Amino acid sequence: MDIDQERARKIARKNDLFRQTGTHDINVTSGVYDLPDLYGLVQSVRQFDSFTEDNDPYSEHDFGSLDWHGETVYWKIDYYDQALRNGKDPRDVDCRRVLTVLLASEY
């Protein structure tokens, strides 16, 4: 496995763990908040495992798309240092992850 693949594998593992078990640093937009069964939607985001080359070209598991009650919903993970400056290396231990769930129309 080359260095880039190993890096992506480490990031994907951290992203999956955060998305599947995180109870904080999850944001939903106002459009998503108005959808039916918000709890069920968040559970679907946590269980998402339909990664392909089309929706995950860098194999980092930091973005996904699903249909929810007739709406296309995106989720994405952004990386910050603890001072909330964007651009932290997602492999670092002190990297803060923030999950945002939004309507495709809000992107």
PEUR-V619547 format. One record per residue. RES is the residue in one letter. PSI is psi in whole degrees, -180 to 180 (* if undefined). OMEGA is omega in whole degrees, 0 to 359 (none if undefined). NEAR is the number of other ideal C-beta (glycine too) atoms within 8 Angstrom. Layout:
RES,PSI,OMEGA,NEAR ; RES,PSI,OMEGA,NEAR
This chain:
M,131,181,4 ; D,172,185,5 ; I,-43,181,5 ; D,-40,179,6 ; Q,-41,178,9 ; E,-43,177,9 ; R,-48,180,9 ; A,-40,180,11 ; R,-42,179,10 ; K,-43,179,9 ; I,-44,180,13 ; A,-42,180,11 ; R,-44,179,8 ; K,-41,179,12 ; N,-43,179,14 ; D,-45,180,9 ; L,-46,178,8 ; F,-50,184,12 ; R,-38,184,14 ; Q,-26,186,8 ; T,-11,184,7 ; G,138,177,10 ; T,-2,177,4 ; H,173,182,4 ; D,36,174,9 ; I,123,179,11 ; N,141,173,8 ; V,144,179,10 ; T,168,180,11 ; S,-35,178,5 ; G,-41,178,11 ; V,-40,181,13 ; Y,-30,181,8 ; D,-7,179,5 ; L,154,176,12 ; P,147,173,4 ; D,62,179,7 ; L,-41,179,10 ; Y,-45,179,6 ; G,-37,178,7 ; L,-47,179,13 ; V,-40,176,11 ; Q,-39,178,8 ; S,-38,176,10 ; V,-44,180,14 ; R,-35,184,9 ; Q,-4,183,7 ; F,130,176,10 ; D,22,183,4 ; S,54,181,7 ; F,134,178,8 ; T,174,176,6 ; E,-29,180,5 ; D,-43,183,5 ; N,-4,181,10 ; D,61,188,13 ; P,-22,181,6 ; Y,3,177,6 ; S,34,181,10 ; E,-3,179,10 ; H,46,182,13 ; D,9,181,10 ; F,146,175,10 ; G,165,181,13 ; S,140,176,9 ; L,161,177,11 ; D,133,180,6 ; W,111,179,9 ; H,46,176,6 ; G,2,179,4 ; E,142,172,10 ; T,125,182,9 ; V,134,174,16 ; Y,153,166,12 ; W,148,180,15 ; K,152,178,10 ; I,129,174,14 ; D,158,185,8 ; Y,136,181,12 ; Y,154,167,14 ; D,174,186,10 ; Q,-19,175,6 ; A,8,179,5 ; L,37,171,7 ; R,132,182,7 ; N,150,172,7 ; G,12,179,6 ; K,147,176,12 ; D,118,186,6 ; P,-7,176,12 ; R,-19,183,8 ; D,145,180,7 ; V,-39,184,3 ; D,13,177,7 ; C,130,177,13 ; R,129,178,11 ; R,141,177,14 ; V,125,179,11 ; L,128,177,14 ; T,132,177,12 ; V,126,186,14 ; L,158,173,14 ; L,147,177,12 ; A,-35,180,10 ; S,-15,178,6 ; E,-5,184,7 ; Y,*,none,6
